[in-house]
Amino acid sequence: MYGGGGHYGGDGGGAANANSLFGGGGFMPSQSTAVPESSGGGSVSKGRNAQTLLPLTVKQIMDAAQASDDKSNFAINGVEVSTVRLVGRMLGKIERVTDVAFTLDDGTGKIDVNRWENESTDTKEMADVNDGNYVIVNGGLKGFQGKRHVVAYSVRRVTNFNDITHHFLHCIYVHLELTRSKSRSPPQINSSTATPVHVNQVRPPNIQATSFPGLGNIAENDVSSLIMNVFHDPAIIDREDGITEAYVIERLKLPEDMVRKVFQEHIDAGNIYNTIDDLHYKSALNG
């Protein structure tokens, strides 16, 4: 369930950084979240309301299994989810009379998004975002004829690029907690006490102390996107000399070995290149 005041990891010092680390909103699982052994179409946890907003990556959505008892809902890490938060770049915006459609690319994959314009405020909201903008999307996860898409409740342009970093850290944290719960004995759940909690009430994890070996592909994909998002920060693009691995490690506060591994993958793939020396890099997409 999602309980008031529930938290994982971190210490008193970590609590002081809650607003800055997870200021983008959303919800976190409390320690009493029960996650069954199967993360696929088998047993699905009912200890939290599926309407609770969950921060996700596109890859997580594409890998999600359909809940066995309700084909309209999906299960991720054994937890039913239907309301999601995504952060990525808007592509292919199409404006119609009653709605706006676009594709969201977050670096882990692409997904179609539809935003109905029922009020003048909806129209104004969508007029503020355009192709190439990074946006924060809150909406319902839907499936039709085997294809997954999001019906957005809100679409907000990213004005502080730290929001992108925060979102992916948030995704990693939630993924860690849901998968780590599998190794614990599930406690007895009282569904009457399941209460959504805003992340500002929750202590974030100590990222530097987190163990990453068991994360699998999803965490590595998230870290890969985090690194490229640093390179695509307008302030970084303006740096002719580029940035170093050490800068990225310090900025993201992630383990050096993981950052260096993903950094090398981007170098091998030609996504980043050396500038003034062997230590400084720029994104190939930004010239």
C-alpha positions as CSV (number, residue, x, y, z in Angstrom):
1,M,0.0,0.0,0.0
2,Y,1.0,3.6,-0.1
3,G,1.0,4.9,3.5
4,G,1.5,8.3,5.0
5,G,5.1,8.9,6.1
6,G,6.4,5.6,4.6
7,H,10.0,5.9,3.3
8,Y,13.0,3.9,2.2
9,G,16.7,4.4,2.5
10,G,18.5,7.6,3.2
11,D,19.1,9.1,6.6
12,G,18.3,12.4,8.3
13,G,20.5,14.2,5.9
14,G,18.7,12.7,2.9
15,A,15.4,14.0,4.2
16,A,16.7,17.5,3.9
17,N,17.1,17.0,0.2
18,A,13.6,15.6,-0.5
19,N,12.2,18.7,-2.1
20,S,15.2,19.1,-4.5
21,L,15.5,15.5,-5.4
22,F,11.9,14.6,-6.0
23,G,10.4,18.1,-6.5
24,G,8.7,17.0,-9.7
25,G,5.7,15.4,-7.8
26,G,4.3,11.9,-7.9
27,F,4.1,9.2,-5.3
28,M,6.3,6.8,-3.5
29,P,5.7,3.3,-2.2
30,S,5.8,2.8,1.6
31,Q,7.5,-0.1,3.3
32,S,4.2,-2.0,3.4
33,T,3.9,-2.3,-0.4
34,A,3.5,-6.0,-1.1
35,V,4.9,-7.2,-4.4
36,P,4.4,-10.9,-5.4
37,E,7.2,-13.0,-6.8
38,S,5.9,-12.7,-10.3
39,S,6.1,-9.4,-12.1
40,G,4.3,-10.6,-15.2
41,G,0.7,-11.6,-15.8
42,G,0.4,-13.7,-12.7
43,S,-0.5,-12.5,-9.2
44,V,-0.7,-8.7,-9.1
45,S,-0.5,-6.6,-6.0
46,K,-3.8,-4.9,-5.0
47,G,-2.3,-3.1,-2.0
48,R,-2.3,0.3,-3.7
49,N,-4.8,2.2,-5.8
50,A,-4.0,1.7,-9.5
51,Q,-5.0,5.3,-10.0
52,T,-2.0,6.4,-7.9
53,L,0.5,8.4,-10.1
54,L,3.6,6.4,-10.8
55,P,6.8,7.8,-12.5
56,L,7.9,5.5,-15.3
57,T,10.0,5.3,-18.4
58,V,8.6,4.4,-21.8
59,K,10.6,1.2,-21.7
60,Q,8.9,0.2,-18.5
61,I,5.5,0.7,-20.1
62,M,6.4,-1.3,-23.2
63,D,7.7,-4.1,-21.0
64,A,4.6,-4.1,-18.7
65,A,2.4,-7.1,-18.5
66,Q,-1.4,-6.8,-18.7
67,A,-3.1,-7.5,-15.3
68,S,-4.5,-11.0,-15.5
69,D,-7.9,-10.0,-14.1
70,D,-8.3,-6.8,-16.0
71,K,-7.1,-6.5,-19.5
72,S,-7.5,-2.7,-19.4
73,N,-4.8,-2.3,-16.7
74,F,-1.1,-3.1,-16.7
75,A,1.3,-4.5,-14.1
76,I,4.9,-3.4,-13.6
77,N,7.1,-5.3,-11.1
78,G,3.9,-7.1,-10.0
79,V,2.1,-3.8,-9.1
80,E,-1.0,-2.7,-11.0
81,V,-0.7,0.7,-12.6
82,S,-2.9,2.8,-14.8
83,T,-1.9,6.4,-14.0
84,V,1.6,7.4,-15.0
85,R,4.1,10.3,-15.2
86,L,6.5,10.5,-18.2
87,V,9.2,13.1,-19.1
88,G,10.6,13.3,-22.5
89,R,10.8,15.3,-25.8
90,M,7.7,16.1,-27.8
91,L,7.8,15.0,-31.4
92,G,5.3,15.1,-34.3
93,K,2.7,17.4,-32.6
94,I,-0.6,17.3,-34.5
95,E,-3.3,19.8,-33.6
96,R,-6.9,18.9,-34.3
97,V,-10.3,20.5,-33.5
98,T,-10.8,18.7,-30.2
99,D,-7.4,17.3,-29.3
100,V,-3.7,17.3,-29.7
101,A,-1.6,14.2,-30.5
102,F,2.1,13.8,-30.3
103,T,4.9,11.2,-29.7
104,L,6.9,11.4,-26.5
105,D,10.6,10.2,-26.7
106,D,12.3,9.8,-23.3
107,G,15.5,8.1,-24.5
108,T,14.3,4.6,-23.5
109,G,11.6,4.5,-26.2
110,K,8.7,6.3,-27.8
111,I,5.0,6.3,-27.0
112,D,1.9,8.1,-28.5
113,V,0.2,10.7,-26.3
114,N,-3.2,12.2,-26.8
115,R,-4.5,15.4,-25.0
116,W,-8.2,16.3,-25.3
117,E,-9.0,20.0,-25.2
118,N,-12.2,20.2,-23.3
119,E,-11.6,23.7,-21.7
120,S,-9.9,26.9,-22.8
121,T,-7.2,26.1,-20.2
122,D,-6.4,22.8,-22.0
123,T,-6.0,24.7,-25.3
124,K,-3.7,27.2,-23.6
125,E,-1.6,24.5,-22.0
126,M,-1.0,22.7,-25.4
127,A,-0.2,26.0,-27.1
128,D,2.7,26.4,-24.7
129,V,4.5,23.3,-25.9
130,N,5.9,22.5,-29.3
131,D,8.1,19.9,-31.1
132,G,11.5,19.6,-29.5
133,N,10.4,20.8,-26.1
134,Y,10.9,18.5,-23.1
135,V,7.5,18.0,-21.4
136,I,6.1,16.4,-18.3
137,V,3.1,14.3,-19.0
138,N,0.6,13.0,-16.4
139,G,-2.1,10.7,-17.8
140,G,-3.8,7.3,-18.0
141,L,-2.0,4.3,-19.6
142,K,-4.3,2.7,-22.2
143,G,-4.1,-0.2,-24.6
144,F,-5.9,-0.7,-27.9
145,Q,-5.3,-3.5,-30.4
146,G,-2.1,-4.4,-28.7
147,K,-0.6,-0.8,-28.9
148,R,0.0,1.2,-25.7
149,H,-0.6,4.9,-25.5
150,V,-1.2,7.6,-22.9
151,V,-4.3,9.8,-22.6
152,A,-2.8,12.9,-21.0
153,Y,-4.5,14.8,-18.1
154,S,-1.8,17.5,-18.2
155,V,1.2,18.4,-20.4
156,R,3.7,20.9,-19.0
157,R,6.8,22.2,-20.7
158,V,10.1,21.6,-18.8
159,T,11.6,24.9,-17.8
160,N,14.2,23.6,-15.3
161,F,16.2,20.8,-16.8
162,N,16.8,19.4,-13.3
163,D,13.2,18.1,-13.5
164,I,14.4,15.6,-16.2
165,T,17.2,14.3,-13.9
166,H,14.8,14.1,-11.0
167,H,12.2,12.1,-12.9
168,F,14.7,9.4,-14.0
169,L,16.1,9.2,-10.4
170,H,12.5,8.9,-9.2
171,C,11.9,6.0,-11.7
172,I,15.1,4.2,-10.6
173,Y,14.1,4.6,-6.9
174,V,10.6,3.3,-7.4
175,H,11.9,0.4,-9.5
176,L,14.4,-0.5,-6.8
177,E,11.9,-0.5,-4.1
178,L,9.3,-2.6,-6.0
179,T,11.9,-5.2,-7.0
180,R,13.6,-5.2,-3.6
181,S,10.2,-5.9,-2.0
182,K,10.3,-9.3,-3.7
183,S,13.1,-10.5,-1.4
184,R,11.1,-9.5,1.7
185,S,8.2,-11.4,3.1
186,P,5.0,-9.5,2.1
187,P,3.3,-8.0,5.2
188,Q,-0.4,-8.2,5.8
189,I,-2.1,-5.5,3.8
190,N,-5.0,-3.4,5.1
191,S,-6.4,-1.8,2.0
192,S,-8.5,0.6,4.0
193,T,-5.3,2.4,5.0
194,A,-3.9,2.7,1.5
195,T,-3.3,6.4,1.2
196,P,-1.4,8.2,-1.6
197,V,1.5,10.3,-0.4
198,H,3.1,13.3,-2.1
199,V,6.8,12.7,-2.6
200,N,7.7,15.8,-0.6
201,Q,6.6,13.9,2.4
202,V,9.0,11.1,1.6
203,R,12.7,10.7,2.3
204,P,14.7,10.0,-0.9
205,P,17.3,7.2,-1.0
206,N,21.0,7.8,-0.6
207,I,21.8,7.3,-4.3
208,Q,25.5,7.1,-3.7
209,A,25.0,4.2,-1.3
210,T,22.6,2.3,-3.5
211,S,23.6,-1.1,-4.9
212,F,23.1,-1.2,-8.6
213,P,24.2,-4.7,-9.8
214,G,20.7,-6.2,-9.7
215,L,19.0,-3.4,-11.5
216,G,19.0,-5.0,-14.9
217,N,18.5,-3.3,-18.3
218,I,15.9,-0.8,-17.1
219,A,18.2,0.9,-14.7
220,E,21.0,1.1,-17.2
221,N,18.6,2.6,-19.8
222,D,17.5,5.2,-17.3
223,V,21.1,6.1,-16.4
224,S,21.9,6.3,-20.1
225,S,19.1,8.7,-20.6
226,L,20.2,10.7,-17.6
227,I,23.7,11.2,-19.0
228,M,22.4,12.3,-22.4
229,N,20.0,14.7,-20.8
230,V,23.0,16.4,-19.1
231,F,24.6,16.8,-22.5
232,H,21.4,18.2,-23.9
233,D,21.0,20.8,-21.1
234,P,21.1,24.2,-23.0
235,A,23.7,25.4,-20.5
236,I,25.9,22.4,-21.4
237,I,25.4,22.8,-25.1
238,D,26.8,26.3,-25.0
239,R,30.1,25.0,-23.5
240,E,32.5,24.7,-26.5
241,D,34.9,22.5,-24.5
242,G,32.1,20.1,-23.5
243,I,32.1,18.3,-20.1
244,T,33.9,15.5,-18.4
245,E,32.9,12.2,-16.8
246,A,33.8,13.6,-13.4
247,Y,31.3,16.5,-14.0
248,V,28.5,14.1,-14.9
249,I,29.3,11.9,-11.9
250,E,29.2,14.9,-9.5
251,R,26.0,16.3,-11.1
252,L,24.0,13.1,-11.1
253,K,25.4,11.7,-7.8
254,L,25.4,8.2,-9.2
255,P,28.1,5.5,-8.7
256,E,31.3,6.1,-10.7
257,D,31.5,2.6,-12.1
258,M,28.0,2.7,-13.5
259,V,28.4,6.2,-15.0
260,R,31.8,5.2,-16.5
261,K,30.3,2.0,-18.0
262,V,27.4,3.9,-19.6
263,F,29.7,6.7,-20.7
264,Q,31.9,4.2,-22.6
265,E,28.8,2.8,-24.3
266,H,27.9,6.2,-25.6
267,I,31.4,6.7,-26.8
268,D,31.4,3.4,-28.6
269,A,28.0,4.2,-30.2
270,G,29.2,7.6,-31.4
271,N,26.7,9.5,-29.3
272,I,29.5,11.6,-27.7
273,Y,33.0,12.6,-28.8
274,N,36.2,14.2,-27.5
275,T,36.8,17.9,-27.8
276,I,39.9,19.7,-26.4
277,D,41.4,16.5,-24.8
278,D,40.6,12.9,-23.9
279,L,38.6,14.0,-20.9
280,H,36.1,16.4,-22.4
281,Y,33.1,15.4,-24.4
282,K,30.2,16.8,-26.3
283,S,27.0,15.2,-27.7
284,A,27.2,14.3,-31.4
285,L,23.6,15.5,-31.7
286,N,24.6,19.0,-30.6
287,G,27.6,19.4,-32.8
